[in-house]
Amino acid sequence: MQSAKSDEWKTYRDMRLRALIDSPDAFGSTHEAEAMRTDAMWSARIAAAASSGKDRVLFAFNRNDACGLIWCKLPSDEPAVADLFQMWVDPASRGMGAGRALLKEAISWAERVGVNRVRLGVTAGDTPAMRLYAACGFRPDGALEPLREHSHLMVQPMSLALGLVGSTD
């Protein structure tokens, strides 16, 4: 597990585009939209995230190759919340724990920065992603929403409460 550094925009770009090709029904954006970004835009996106203090882009590795991605963000308007998105693991590395490790590190980061809730959206259905999030404690949190404009697919918002929830002191 490693946080993306500002000079690793090519790794991020390549992984993001592979994710959009591999799993087009899992993301609000499309390969067509993202592939139009210039190298300068990809570089600026990661540089801004790396320096913001409010974003954390994580890579998982299989040996020396980046095989997974998750983006963690603290929204400006909700300081007690962290949003997770762009979660993806390369098909060749699935089933090896990379997704769970990415999620665990993202949640740990959220706890360290003091948020009390982590939220994400996942395409609704009995999928490995939905099962992973549920196994890690995420619960449905709100009504289904369209994946993107003109899509018949729906997204289930989910959240995980952090902190001393359930304490009986």
WOZITA-V644734 format. One line per field, one symbol per residue. phi: phi as a letter, one per 30 degrees, with the letter a starting at -180 (. if undefined). psi: psi as a letter, one per 30 degrees, with the letter a starting at -180 (. if undefined). Layout:
phi: ???
psi: ???
This chain:
phi: .addcddcddddedddddddddbddcbdcbdeddddddedddddddddddcdicbbccccbchccdbabbccbcdddbdcbbccaidabeedcdicjddddddddddddedddidcacbabbedkdcedddddddcjdbebjddbdeaeicddcccdbbbdcjcdidcd
psi: kkkklfggeeeeeeeeeeefeeifgfkflleeeeffkleeeeeeeeeeeffeffkjkkklkjcgkkflkkkkkjkefifgkkkklgkkkkefgkgggeeeeeeeeeeeeeeegglgkkllkkkklileeeeeeefgfklkillklkelkgkfklkjkllkklbhkfkg.
